[in-house]
Amino acid sequence: MEIHNRKVAIIGAGFVGSSIAYALTLKNLANEIILVDIDKKKAEGEALDIQHGISYMGRSSVRAGDYSDCSDCDLIVVTAGRNRRKGETRLDMVQDNLKIMDSVVSKLKKHYTRGAIIIISNPVDILTYYVDKKMGLPNGRVFGTGCILDTSRLIRELANYTGLSTEVVKCNIIGEHGDTQIPVWSRLAIAGVPMDEYCQNVGLRWDDSVREQLYSKVKTMGSTIIEDKGRTHYGIATCVCSLADAVLNQRLTIASVTTPLTGQYNINDVALSLPSIIGVNGVENRLVEYLSNDEYKALQISSKKMKETIASIKI
């Protein structure tokens, strides 16, 4: 597929949406960025604030718009929804954000012509599944950020633990973006060397206790940040930039994002995160790796929980 105008629409101009627009501008990933929000004046203010930055640090055209601007986009990023409150799980938001997403999809469908759609709003697995069903696009065209941020946080903690650069740490978190997510310890490697082997070589402790301590920090990181400052938005914005680069510039990348599965690990009809190849059409393939028995069972549990949630809200 040819590269088009690198036109991006961001639905929702709150902290997450505006941070994504700002990050895309700094990275020069889009020629045109349109902020769409129910509060048009806020979208206009955010667009002006971003547009007035020093010109040589970003040449994107940023403006406020409406759903008609979603036509002919290469990428549509959906951040609309309320934020997670202190003490909430992501699934606690499902009823409120499903209503918002229903409104978004009904308006988006009238103007959609092409482009990948990335869902950011939580609970991202449920909402990605819902938007995929409602839009009726080829599988993978709608995908959610899923466990990409969780994976990034885990890699950071592992880099801190080993004292190495994040670039040499390879590991993924899969499954639900939430309480049943699974760190794939069996595939963890440092510059291609299995973690057990690497730690033996350098005399670093590596056992269940260390793994649990590291993962516990990652699992509660979102709640910790929300307790400290009220919201999270910078981390996900930089993750979206990586995905946008793959879509807009045909730079294939692999990330743990959520899409409705089609038989991977014997799972169907539910959206969960797996390491996925992302390109101009969204998720172009999913990588089915060998998991340990415990990891495989945990993924089935994650799938069951998501299916039960879907059934309870009758999507």
C-alpha positions as CSV (number, residue, x, y, z in Angstrom):
1,M,0.0,0.0,0.0
2,E,1.3,3.5,-0.8
3,I,2.1,6.0,1.8
4,H,-0.5,8.7,1.9
5,N,-0.6,12.1,3.4
6,R,0.2,10.9,7.0
7,K,-3.0,12.3,8.2
8,V,-4.0,11.5,11.8
9,A,-7.2,12.2,13.7
10,I,-7.2,12.0,17.5
11,I,-10.6,11.6,19.0
12,G,-10.5,13.0,22.6
13,A,-8.4,16.1,23.4
14,G,-7.8,15.4,27.1
15,F,-4.4,14.8,28.7
16,V,-3.9,11.6,26.7
17,G,-5.0,12.8,23.3
18,S,-3.2,16.1,23.5
19,S,0.0,14.4,24.8
20,I,-0.2,12.1,21.8
21,A,-0.6,15.0,19.4
22,Y,2.4,16.8,21.0
23,A,4.6,13.7,20.8
24,L,3.6,13.1,17.2
25,T,4.5,16.7,16.4
26,L,7.9,16.5,18.1
27,K,8.7,13.3,16.2
28,N,7.5,14.7,12.8
29,L,5.4,11.6,12.3
30,A,2.4,13.2,10.8
31,N,1.8,16.0,8.3
32,E,-1.7,16.8,9.5
33,I,-3.1,16.2,13.0
34,I,-6.8,16.9,13.8
35,L,-8.1,17.0,17.4
36,V,-11.7,16.0,17.7
37,D,-13.5,16.6,21.0
38,I,-17.0,17.1,22.3
39,D,-15.5,20.3,23.8
40,K,-14.5,22.1,20.6
41,K,-12.9,25.1,22.4
42,K,-10.6,22.8,24.4
43,A,-9.5,21.1,21.2
44,E,-8.9,24.4,19.6
45,G,-6.8,25.6,22.6
46,E,-4.7,22.4,22.7
47,A,-4.1,22.6,18.9
48,L,-3.0,26.2,19.2
49,D,-0.7,25.5,22.1
50,I,1.0,22.6,20.3
51,Q,1.1,24.5,17.0
52,H,2.9,27.5,18.5
53,G,6.0,25.6,19.6
54,I,9.3,26.3,18.0
55,S,8.8,25.6,14.4
56,Y,12.0,23.6,13.7
57,M,11.1,21.1,16.4
58,G,8.0,19.9,14.5
59,R,6.4,20.8,11.2
60,S,3.0,19.1,11.6
61,S,-0.2,21.0,11.0
62,V,-2.3,20.7,14.2
63,R,-5.9,21.9,14.3
64,A,-9.2,21.2,15.9
65,G,-11.8,19.5,13.7
66,D,-14.9,17.2,13.8
67,Y,-15.7,13.7,12.7
68,S,-15.9,14.6,9.1
69,D,-12.1,15.1,9.3
70,C,-11.7,11.4,10.0
71,S,-12.3,10.8,6.3
72,D,-9.2,9.8,4.4
73,C,-7.0,9.4,7.5
74,D,-4.1,7.1,7.6
75,L,-4.5,6.7,11.4
76,I,-7.3,7.3,13.8
77,V,-6.5,7.3,17.5
78,V,-9.4,7.0,19.9
79,T,-8.7,8.3,23.5
80,A,-12.3,9.3,24.4
81,G,-13.5,8.1,27.8
82,R,-13.2,9.0,31.4
83,N,-10.0,8.4,33.3
84,R,-9.5,5.7,35.9
85,R,-10.0,7.0,39.4
86,K,-7.9,6.2,42.5
87,G,-8.7,2.6,43.7
88,E,-10.5,1.5,40.4
89,T,-9.5,-1.3,38.2
90,R,-9.7,-0.7,34.4
91,L,-12.8,-3.0,34.2
92,D,-14.6,-0.7,36.7
93,M,-14.8,1.8,33.9
94,V,-16.4,-0.5,31.3
95,Q,-20.1,0.7,31.5
96,D,-19.2,4.4,31.4
97,N,-16.7,4.2,28.6
98,L,-18.7,1.7,26.5
99,K,-21.5,4.4,26.3
100,I,-18.9,7.0,25.2
101,M,-17.4,4.6,22.7
102,D,-20.8,3.7,21.3
103,S,-21.3,7.4,20.5
104,V,-17.8,7.7,19.0
105,V,-18.3,4.7,16.7
106,S,-21.7,5.8,15.5
107,K,-20.2,9.2,14.4
108,L,-17.0,7.7,13.1
109,K,-18.7,5.2,10.8
110,K,-20.4,7.9,8.9
111,H,-17.0,9.4,7.7
112,Y,-14.5,6.5,7.9
113,T,-12.9,5.7,4.5
114,R,-9.6,4.0,5.4
115,G,-6.8,3.8,7.9
116,A,-5.8,1.9,11.0
117,I,-7.7,2.6,14.2
118,I,-5.9,2.5,17.6
119,I,-8.0,2.3,20.7
120,I,-6.4,3.8,23.9
121,S,-9.5,4.1,26.1
122,N,-9.9,1.6,29.0
123,P,-10.7,-1.1,29.5
124,V,-8.9,-1.3,26.2
125,D,-9.4,-5.0,25.5
126,I,-13.2,-4.8,25.8
127,L,-13.4,-1.5,23.9
128,T,-11.2,-2.8,21.1
129,Y,-13.4,-5.9,20.8
130,Y,-16.5,-3.6,20.7
131,V,-15.1,-1.2,18.1
132,D,-13.9,-4.1,15.9
133,K,-17.3,-5.6,15.9
134,K,-19.1,-2.3,15.2
135,M,-16.8,-1.1,12.5
136,G,-16.7,-4.4,10.6
137,L,-13.3,-3.9,9.1
138,P,-10.7,-6.5,8.2
139,N,-9.2,-8.2,11.2
140,G,-6.3,-6.2,12.7
141,R,-7.4,-2.9,11.2
142,V,-8.8,-2.0,14.7
143,F,-6.3,-2.7,17.5
144,G,-5.7,-1.4,21.0
145,T,-2.5,-0.4,22.8
146,G,-3.1,-3.3,25.2
147,C,0.0,-4.4,27.1
148,I,2.5,-2.2,25.2
149,L,2.9,0.2,28.1
150,D,3.0,-2.7,30.7
151,T,5.7,-4.2,28.6
152,S,7.6,-1.0,28.4
153,R,7.4,-0.6,32.2
154,L,8.7,-4.2,32.7
155,I,11.6,-3.6,30.4
156,R,12.5,-0.5,32.3
157,E,12.4,-2.3,35.6
158,L,14.5,-5.1,34.2
159,A,17.0,-2.6,32.8
160,N,17.3,-1.0,36.2
161,Y,17.8,-4.4,37.9
162,T,20.5,-5.5,35.5
163,G,22.1,-2.0,35.1
164,L,21.8,-2.3,31.3
165,S,20.2,-0.3,28.6
166,T,16.5,-1.0,27.8
167,E,17.6,-1.7,24.2
168,V,19.1,-5.1,25.1
169,V,16.1,-6.3,27.2
170,K,13.6,-8.4,25.3
171,C,10.4,-9.4,27.1
172,N,6.6,-9.1,26.7
173,I,3.5,-8.9,28.8
174,I,0.5,-10.6,27.2
175,G,-3.2,-11.1,27.9
176,E,-5.5,-8.5,29.5
177,H,-4.3,-5.0,30.0
178,G,-5.2,-5.4,33.7
179,D,-5.1,-7.8,36.6
180,T,-4.7,-11.0,34.6
181,Q,-1.8,-9.9,32.4
182,I,1.1,-12.3,32.1
183,P,4.8,-11.5,32.0
184,V,6.3,-14.1,29.6
185,W,9.4,-14.9,31.7
186,S,10.2,-18.0,29.7
187,R,11.0,-15.7,26.7
188,L,13.0,-13.1,28.6
189,A,16.4,-12.5,27.1
190,I,19.3,-10.0,27.5
191,A,20.9,-9.3,24.1
192,G,19.6,-12.7,23.0
193,V,20.9,-14.6,26.1
194,P,18.3,-16.2,28.2
195,M,17.9,-14.4,31.5
196,D,18.8,-17.4,33.7
197,E,22.0,-17.8,31.7
198,Y,22.8,-14.1,31.8
199,C,22.3,-13.8,35.5
200,Q,24.5,-16.9,36.2
201,N,27.3,-15.4,34.1
202,V,27.3,-12.0,35.9
203,G,26.5,-13.4,39.4
204,L,23.0,-11.7,39.6
205,R,20.2,-13.3,41.6
206,W,17.3,-14.5,39.5
207,D,14.5,-16.5,41.1
208,D,10.7,-16.4,41.8
209,S,11.1,-13.9,44.6
210,V,13.0,-11.4,42.3
211,R,10.5,-11.9,39.5
212,E,7.5,-11.3,41.8
213,Q,9.1,-8.2,43.2
214,L,9.7,-6.7,39.7
215,Y,6.3,-7.7,38.3
216,S,4.5,-6.4,41.4
217,K,5.9,-2.9,40.7
218,V,4.9,-3.1,37.1
219,K,1.4,-4.3,37.8
220,T,0.7,-1.5,40.2
221,M,2.6,1.2,38.3
222,G,-0.5,2.8,36.8
223,S,-2.3,3.0,40.1
224,T,0.8,4.4,41.7
225,I,1.1,7.2,39.1
226,I,-2.6,8.0,39.4
227,E,-2.3,8.2,43.2
228,D,0.7,10.5,42.8
229,K,-0.5,12.9,40.0
230,G,-4.0,12.0,39.2
231,R,-3.5,10.5,35.7
232,T,-1.1,8.8,33.3
233,H,-0.5,10.2,29.8
234,Y,3.1,10.7,28.9
235,G,4.0,7.0,28.8
236,I,1.2,6.0,26.6
237,A,1.8,8.9,24.3
238,T,5.4,7.8,23.5
239,C,4.1,4.2,23.0
240,V,1.6,5.4,20.5
241,C,4.3,7.2,18.7
242,S,6.1,3.9,18.1
243,L,2.9,2.4,16.7
244,A,2.1,5.5,14.6
245,D,5.6,5.3,13.0
246,A,4.9,1.7,11.9
247,V,1.5,2.7,10.4
248,L,2.4,6.0,8.8
249,N,5.9,5.2,7.6
250,Q,5.6,1.5,6.9
251,R,8.3,0.8,9.5
252,L,7.2,-2.6,10.7
253,T,7.5,-3.1,14.4
254,I,6.6,-5.7,16.9
255,A,4.6,-4.8,20.0
256,S,2.3,-6.4,22.5
257,V,-1.0,-4.9,21.4
258,T,-4.6,-6.1,21.7
259,T,-6.8,-7.4,18.9
260,P,-9.7,-9.9,18.6
261,L,-7.9,-13.3,18.4
262,T,-8.6,-15.8,15.7
263,G,-7.5,-19.1,17.1
264,Q,-4.1,-18.2,18.5
265,Y,-3.5,-20.4,21.6
266,N,-6.9,-21.8,20.9
267,I,-8.6,-18.5,21.8
268,N,-11.3,-16.9,19.7
269,D,-13.8,-14.1,19.9
270,V,-12.0,-12.0,22.5
271,A,-9.4,-9.3,22.3
272,L,-6.1,-9.9,24.1
273,S,-2.5,-8.7,23.7
274,L,0.1,-10.8,21.9
275,P,3.3,-9.7,20.3
276,S,2.1,-8.5,16.9
277,I,3.6,-7.2,13.7
278,I,2.3,-3.7,13.1
279,G,2.3,-1.9,9.7
280,V,0.3,0.3,7.5
281,N,-2.8,-1.9,7.8
282,G,-2.7,-2.1,11.6
283,V,-1.9,-5.5,13.1
284,E,-0.7,-7.6,10.1
285,N,0.2,-10.7,12.0
286,R,0.5,-12.1,15.5
287,L,3.4,-14.1,16.9
288,V,2.5,-17.4,18.5
289,E,5.5,-18.2,20.7
290,Y,6.2,-21.3,22.8
291,L,4.9,-20.5,26.3
292,S,5.5,-22.4,29.5
293,N,2.6,-24.5,30.8
294,D,1.9,-21.9,33.5
295,E,1.9,-19.0,31.0
296,Y,-0.4,-20.9,28.7
297,K,-2.8,-21.6,31.5
298,A,-2.7,-18.0,32.7
299,L,-3.5,-16.8,29.2
300,Q,-6.6,-19.1,29.1
301,I,-7.7,-17.6,32.5
302,S,-7.2,-14.1,31.1
303,S,-9.3,-15.0,28.0
304,K,-12.1,-16.5,30.2
305,K,-12.2,-13.3,32.3
306,M,-12.6,-11.1,29.2
307,K,-15.3,-13.3,27.8
308,E,-17.2,-13.2,31.0
309,T,-17.0,-9.4,31.0
310,I,-18.2,-9.3,27.4
311,A,-21.1,-11.6,28.2
312,S,-22.1,-9.5,31.3
313,I,-22.4,-6.3,29.3
314,K,-24.0,-8.0,26.2
315,I,-21.8,-6.4,23.5
